[in-house]
Amino acid sequence: MPAKRGLPTTLKMRHDRHYVEELAAQRGAPIGRMISLDRLEPNPSQPRVEFGELEELVSSIMEKGVLEPLLVRPSEVGGRFMIISGERRFKAAGLAGLDEVPCIEMDVDDQGVAEIALIENLQRKDLTAFEEADGLQLLADRFGYTHEEIARKIGKARSSVTESLSLAQIPQVIREICQHASITSKSLLLQIARQPDLETMRTFVERIVRSGMTRDDARRERTKRQDRPQPFTWRYAAPGQEFRVELKFRRTEVSDDELIAALQGIIDQVRRGRDDQPPNAKPVDADDSLPISPGAESPPSSDF
């Protein structure tokens, strides 16, 4: 039995064209080629802002060259190409003194370019938890992908994607507090993200820093807080949904008489406000006296 070769028997390698060139000729487009740096231009919609230190990559390129081709797309300007993926390698190659780099040309539309750039960015090993969360959120917002679709595209478990997306909901002010306190662990940040509101998040972060909580400590603390009795909240929605009213008390139990007294206090305050108006003041519509205007969202809860 003749030995198996990695090429068709009709092709020879020593003096004939490379097998890759044969494949390219059959497809009608080159699979990969060297392109000069002055013909390449960055993607203006590149999601990655910081490219980190380039010294090690520059040294590696000077020693061994660019080992992974850049993905490019022909630009509207003839003879030029836009970088889809590999801008960091492009920058390092320039610093290393290279004139050209290996590239793979792709025929994709603007959505394809954005998707590839986002996914490639998400596959970096040095992403912070917040960078990953924002990148995943951008995929969901821009392309309408479900958690399952995102997980399939980036090769991660759906549960991991869902957890990361929850971090994207942490307000910027809390993010800055976490960064200042060097809270970078995804597991700890998840416990913060699961707090009900901004002030509770802020207090929880302070407790983590002050007590030096681990992930398990933070989880137990969050569970313990959830098990505590919750403040009494009374809600009312008009039959026609013209308005809604919500009263939140500091105590966990409130009697009917106490509830009525609180409502009566609000009515008295509204009446006093009307009595204090000058005679020529514009009358206040009935809806304006309500705590919640028709169709509006609930305002911050009032304590009594």
C-alpha positions in Angstrom: 0.0 0.0 0.0 1.5 3.4 -1.0 2.2 5.8 1.8 -0.5 8.4 2.4 0.4 11.9 1.6 -1.0 15.2 2.8 -1.5 16.4 -0.7 -3.4 15.1 -3.7 -1.3 12.7 -5.8 -1.5 15.1 -8.8 0.4 17.8 -6.9 4.1 18.0 -6.2 5.6 20.4 -3.7 9.3 20.8 -4.5 9.1 22.9 -7.6 5.3 23.3 -8.2 3.1 25.9 -6.6 2.2 25.5 -2.9 -1.0 23.5 -2.3 -2.5 26.5 -0.5 -2.0 28.5 -3.7 -3.8 25.7 -5.6 -6.7 26.0 -3.3 -6.7 29.7 -3.6 -6.7 29.5 -7.3 -9.7 27.2 -7.2 -11.6 29.6 -4.9 -10.8 32.6 -7.0 -9.4 34.6 -4.0 -6.2 34.4 -2.0 -6.5 32.7 1.4 -3.7 34.8 2.9 -1.0 37.2 1.7 1.5 39.8 2.9 0.2 43.3 2.9 2.4 46.4 3.6 1.6 48.3 6.8 0.9 51.6 4.9 -2.0 50.0 3.2 -3.7 49.0 6.4 -6.0 51.2 8.5 -7.6 50.6 11.9 -11.2 49.9 12.3 -12.9 53.2 13.4 -15.5 51.2 15.4 -12.9 49.1 17.2 -14.4 48.2 20.6 -11.0 47.9 22.2 -9.7 51.3 23.5 -6.7 50.3 25.6 -4.1 48.0 23.9 -1.9 47.5 27.0 1.9 47.3 27.0 3.4 46.2 23.6 7.0 45.7 24.6 6.8 41.9 24.9 4.8 41.5 21.7 7.3 43.8 19.8 10.2 41.7 21.1 8.5 38.5 20.0 7.7 39.9 16.5 11.3 41.0 16.1 12.5 37.5 17.0 9.9 35.3 15.2 7.7 37.7 13.2 3.9 37.9 13.2 2.7 34.4 13.8 -1.0 35.0 13.6 -2.4 36.7 10.5 -4.5 39.8 10.7 -8.1 39.7 9.5 -8.8 42.5 7.0 -11.5 43.8 4.6 -10.9 45.8 1.4 -11.6 49.6 2.1 -13.6 51.9 -0.2 -10.3 53.5 -1.1 -8.7 51.4 -3.7 -5.7 49.3 -2.6 -6.3 49.8 1.1 -7.6 47.5 3.8 -9.4 47.9 7.1 -8.3 45.8 10.0 -11.1 43.6 11.4 -9.0 41.8 13.9 -5.3 42.2 14.9 -4.8 45.9 15.5 -2.5 45.2 18.5 -0.3 43.1 16.2 -0.4 45.8 13.6 0.8 48.4 16.1 3.5 46.1 17.4 4.7 45.2 13.9 5.2 48.9 13.2 7.2 49.4 16.3 9.3 46.3 15.4 10.2 47.9 12.1 8.3 45.5 9.8 7.2 46.7 6.4 4.4 44.1 5.9 2.4 41.6 7.8 0.5 38.4 7.0 -3.2 39.0 6.4 -6.4 37.1 5.6 -8.9 39.0 3.5 -12.5 38.5 4.4 -15.6 39.5 2.5 -18.0 40.6 5.3 -20.4 43.5 5.7 -20.3 46.2 8.5 -22.3 44.0 10.9 -19.9 41.1 10.3 -17.0 43.4 11.0 -18.5 44.6 14.2 -19.4 41.1 15.4 -15.9 39.7 14.7 -14.2 42.6 16.4 -16.4 42.3 19.5 -16.0 38.5 19.7 -12.2 38.7 19.1 -12.0 41.4 21.8 -14.0 39.2 24.2 -11.6 36.3 23.7 -8.7 38.2 25.2 -7.1 36.7 28.3 -6.5 40.1 30.0 -10.1 41.3 30.1 -11.4 42.7 33.4 -14.8 41.5 34.6 -16.4 44.9 33.6 -14.8 44.9 30.2 -16.2 41.5 29.5 -19.6 42.5 30.8 -19.8 45.6 28.7 -18.6 43.7 25.6 -21.3 41.0 26.0 -23.9 43.7 26.6 -22.8 45.4 23.4 -23.3 42.2 21.5 -26.8 41.8 23.0 -27.8 45.4 22.3 -26.3 45.8 18.8 -27.3 42.4 17.4 -30.2 41.4 19.6 -28.5 38.1 20.5 -29.9 36.0 23.3 -27.7 34.7 26.1 -27.7 31.3 24.5 -26.6 32.8 21.1 -23.8 34.8 22.7 -22.6 31.8 24.6 -22.4 29.8 21.4 -20.5 32.5 19.5 -17.8 33.1 22.2 -17.6 29.4 23.3 -18.6 29.9 26.9 -21.3 28.4 29.1 -24.7 30.2 29.1 -24.6 30.6 32.9 -21.3 32.4 32.6 -22.7 34.8 30.0 -25.7 35.5 32.2 -23.6 36.2 35.2 -21.3 38.5 33.2 -24.2 40.4 31.8 -25.5 41.1 35.3 -22.3 42.9 36.0 -23.0 45.3 33.2 -25.9 46.7 35.2 -23.7 47.9 38.1 -23.7 51.7 38.0 -20.6 53.6 37.1 -20.2 55.1 40.6 -20.2 51.7 42.2 -17.7 50.4 39.6 -15.3 53.2 40.5 -15.6 52.4 44.2 -14.8 48.8 43.4 -11.8 49.6 41.3 -10.5 52.0 43.9 -10.9 49.2 46.5 -9.2 46.7 44.1 -12.4 44.5 44.0 -11.9 42.7 40.7 -13.1 39.2 41.5 -16.1 38.3 39.3 -17.6 36.2 42.1 -17.4 39.2 44.5 -18.8 41.6 41.9 -21.7 39.3 41.4 -22.7 39.5 45.0 -22.6 43.3 44.7 -24.7 43.2 41.4 -27.4 41.3 43.2 -28.0 44.0 45.7 -31.4 45.7 45.2 -30.4 49.4 44.7 -27.4 51.7 44.4 -27.2 52.7 48.1 -27.3 49.0 49.2 -24.6 48.3 46.7 -22.5 51.1 48.1 -23.0 49.9 51.7 -22.2 46.3 50.7 -19.0 47.3 49.0 -17.9 49.2 52.2 -18.7 46.1 54.3 -16.6 43.9 51.9 -13.6 46.3 52.2 -13.9 46.9 56.0 -14.4 43.2 56.8 -12.1 41.7 54.1 -14.9 39.5 52.9 -14.3 36.5 50.6 -16.8 35.4 48.0 -18.4 32.9 50.4 -18.6 35.6 53.2 -20.3 38.0 50.8 -22.7 35.3 49.7 -23.7 34.5 53.3 -24.0 38.2 54.1 -26.3 38.8 51.1 -28.4 35.7 52.0 -28.7 36.8 55.6 -29.9 40.3 54.6 -32.5 38.8 52.3 -33.8 36.6 55.2 -34.4 39.7 57.4 -37.9 41.0 57.7 -38.6 43.6 54.9 -40.2 47.0 55.5 -43.9 47.2 55.1 -45.0 48.5 51.7 -48.6 49.5 50.8 -49.4 49.8 47.1 -52.5 51.0 45.3 -53.4 51.1 41.6 -56.5 52.9 40.3 -59.0 50.5 38.6 -58.3 52.3 35.2 -54.5 52.5 35.9 -54.8 56.3 35.9 -52.4 56.4 38.8 -50.5 54.3 41.4 -49.6 55.0 44.9 -46.8 53.3 47.0 -46.0 53.9 50.7 -43.0 52.3 52.3 -42.7 52.3 56.1 -39.6 51.9 58.2 -41.4 49.2 60.3 -42.2 45.7 59.2 -45.8 45.8 60.4 -48.3 48.6 60.1 -52.0 48.5 61.2 -54.9 49.7 59.1 -55.4 52.7 61.4 -51.7 53.7 61.0 -52.0 53.3 57.2 -55.2 55.5 57.2 -53.4 58.1 59.4 -50.5 58.2 57.0 -52.8 58.7 54.0 -54.8 61.3 55.8 -51.6 63.2 56.6 -50.8 63.3 52.8 -54.3 64.6 52.1 -54.0 67.3 54.8 -50.6 68.3 53.4 -52.0 68.7 49.9 -55.0 70.7 51.2 -52.7 73.0 53.1 -50.6 73.6 50.0 -53.7 74.7 48.1 -54.9 76.9 51.0 -51.5 78.6 51.0 -51.7 79.6 47.3 -52.5 83.3 46.5 -56.0 84.0 45.2 -54.9 84.5 41.6 -52.9 81.3 41.5 -53.6 78.9 38.7 -55.8 76.0 39.9 -54.0 72.7 40.3 -55.4 69.8 38.3 -56.6 66.8 40.3 -53.9 64.7 38.7 -51.2 67.1 39.8 -52.0 66.5 43.4 -51.4 62.8 43.0 -48.0 61.3 44.1 -47.8 59.6 40.7 -48.9 61.2 37.4 -50.7 59.0 34.9 -48.3 56.8 33.0 -45.3 57.9 35.0 -43.0 55.6 36.9 -43.1 55.3 40.7 -41.1 58.0 42.4 -38.7 57.2 45.3 -40.7 55.7 48.2 -41.6 58.0 51.1 -41.0 56.9 54.7 -43.4 57.8 57.5 
